[in-house]
Structures are given as C-alpha cells and as structure tokens.
C-alpha cells in the first residue's frame, strides 16, 4: 500500500493550484497516446473525460485509504476499455499522467516522499490486473 499522506497532500495542493486539471491531464495523456484522442470524439462537452478522471481520483483516494474497491473498479475499467482497443497496461498511463501533471504543477513543492509514494501506488495499480487478489 502506498503511503497515503504524501499522495493526499500532493492532490490537495494540486487542487489549490489548478481548479480544473482535466485539460492538463488529458493533454499529457494524448501527447503520449495520440490514438486515445479519437476515442473521445463524441465527448463534446468533456463529460466522459470528467467522469473518467473522477473515477481515477476516487481510485487513488480509495487506495490511500486502504479500500479494496479500487481493485474492482480498475479490473472493471480494464475489461471495459479492452472493447475500445485500449490494452490493459495502457489504462495505467492515465494514472501516470495524473502523477506527472501533479508533479509539474507543484514544481518545487514536490517532495521525495511524494515521488516515492506515487511510484509505489503506480506499481500497485499495475499489479491490479485481471488476476485474483
């Protein structure tokens, strides 16, 4: 389990700095995976992107709180996104985009503890594939 305090602190500070992180996070994700942008062609109001980002933040917070629910949410997302041609491993790139955008926004406020906690959590998310817990 990733250390919760540094992750929560980074997210709280990120929220103070950036009122709407969605455009920044998706810009980063689409730069890494330009093919993903086409998947949102009908999302003209950003509602789907917003919902997905909320789910990701809920998973992150759930993991920091020790909940098992994120495991099921992630497994469900992995399965449903396969239908869109998104490989299981690439789904995790969304969480990396969140971390990287948060790190960039915090700049000098980003700490080694935050880096370590996020790395541990991203590794934990990567282990949450379809295999039983």
N, C-alpha and C positions, 0 to 999 in steps of 0.2 A: 504494500500500500504506500502510495506516495505521501510525503509529508504534507499535511493539509495547510498549515499556517502560511508558508511562503506562497503557495498557489493561490489561496484565498486573498492574501494581501496583494498579490500581483493583479488579480482580477478586480479587486475593489479599486485599486489605484488606476487601473486601465479604464474602468467605468467613469472615474472622476475626470480623466484626461480626455476621453473620447466618448461623446454622447451616443454616437451610432457607429459601432465598429464594423458593421456588416460590409459596407463598401470597401473598407481597407482589407478585411479578411478575404473577401471574395476576389478582390483584385490580385492579391498574393496567390490564392489558390488557382485562379485562371491563368496567371503567369506561369505557374508550374505545370498546369494541365489545361492548355487552351481548349482541348476537346470537351471539357466539362461545361464550358460556357454555353454550348449548343443545347445542353440538357435543360437549360433554364430559359429557352427561347419563349415559352408561353408564360413565364413568370414576369409579366409586365409591371406588376406593382411591387415586386420584391417580397411578396407574402411567403412564397415557398422558401426562398433563401432565409428569410427571417425565422420561419418555423424550424428549419434545419439547424440554424445557428442556436436557437433557444434550446433545442434538444441536445446539441453538443455541450452547451454550458450546463444544462441540467445533469448530463453525464459526468462532466468534470466535477461539479459540486457534489454529486452523489458519491463519486469515488473518494473525494476528500473526506466525506462523512462516513465512509466505510459501508455504504449501501451496496447490496448485491444487484439492485435494479439496473444500474448502468450496464452490467454484463448482458442482461436480457435485451435491453434497448439496443446495444451495439450489435448483438447477434441478429436481431430483427432487421436492423438497418443494413447490415452486411448482406443478408438474404435479399431484401427488397431492392437494394441497389444493384445486385447482380442482373436484375431484369433490365436495368438501364445500361448495362455493359460496363459498370464500374467494378473493377476487381476488388476483392476483399481488402487487400493491402493498401489500395489507393484511398479507401474510405478513411483510413487513419491520417492521410495527408491533410484532412480538414483540421484535425486537432493540432497538427504541426503548424499549420497556417495560423491558427489562433495563438499558439505559443509565440511564434515568430513575430506576429503583429503586435502582441502584447509587449514582448521584449523590446521591439523597436520603439514603441510609444513611450515606454518607461525610460528608455535610454540609460542615463547614469543612475537611475533608481533601481535598475535590475541588479539583483544580488546573486552571489554564488549559490546561496541557499535556494533561491527561486530557480536557477538553472538546474540544480540537482533535482529538486522536487519535480519540476516539469519533465525532465528526462526520465525519471523513474515512472511518472504517471504515463508518459507516452509509451514506454516499454510495457507497462501493464496493459494499456489499451491494445497494443499489438498482440499481446498474448490472449486476448479475448476473442478468439476466432470461434469457429463452429464446434470445436472440441468441448466436451463437458468440462465443467469447472473442477 
